[in-house]
Amino acid sequence: QVRLVESGGGLIQTGGSLRLSCTTSGRTFSSVAMGWFRQAPGEEREFVATISRYSTYYADSVKGRFTFSRDNAKNTVYLQMNSLKPEDTAVYYCAARTTADYDSLYYLPSRYAYWGQGTQVTVSS
């Protein structure tokens, strides 16, 4: 059974930092593309970042503030979030595709086959 488990969310003040983790089990995720999405109340799920075989892409809203990394030995990916803003408040989801190849539609949730349960990030003003 494939599982993705996020952790690291919480309440943080504006300008602070958090690091989210997503640990995978059930298969080896070192060879697949991974993504982070977020969803605020009443909003659609929004692309945050993706890491594939050779590239990493970020949403414009987080570029320069968030960093996506992976530790294949631990089957874990991370989202380092710096200079947090109230508009970053959302439930953050980790997702995995079934290949590591570049996908031009990497920003669509439908391109990801596996999802975690989400972790809440709240940024207070």
Steps between C-alpha positions, in 0.01 A plus 500: 500500500636838398501764771610862517508660843558873545623665817645829617202729472396739773434857603767752413527877494544702182860487386569171672610167357373145499624180344246248383594136456334228296605145569402234252456126535373215292724568203823675415431861425852592405411434138176698481410864492359648818295807562367731768157657474297707741136573556354790695139493624258555217775489241613244246811294554795707383838395363798596715802312369612186323824309469556259213801315363704808414294804584321683774218744436323742729184703492574868452344575837766298685803534274800625692342416837434124482748224422409147402754227570511124529699240692465181301675292765222591742219496241418848621444835334507837668352842444699771673279806532658834588363854527153362555199722436139477618399408145710183534246371750357173369503125532812378324493171313780282377440313174681253279481418133579159351804608299793737539467640149427863435131575464400837358177478700684455831284770659177296470397285798361242257856417385581351841395148594570497872418751773566551866240603756629856526651715773365837613716809473366817659687829470385769739529869417 
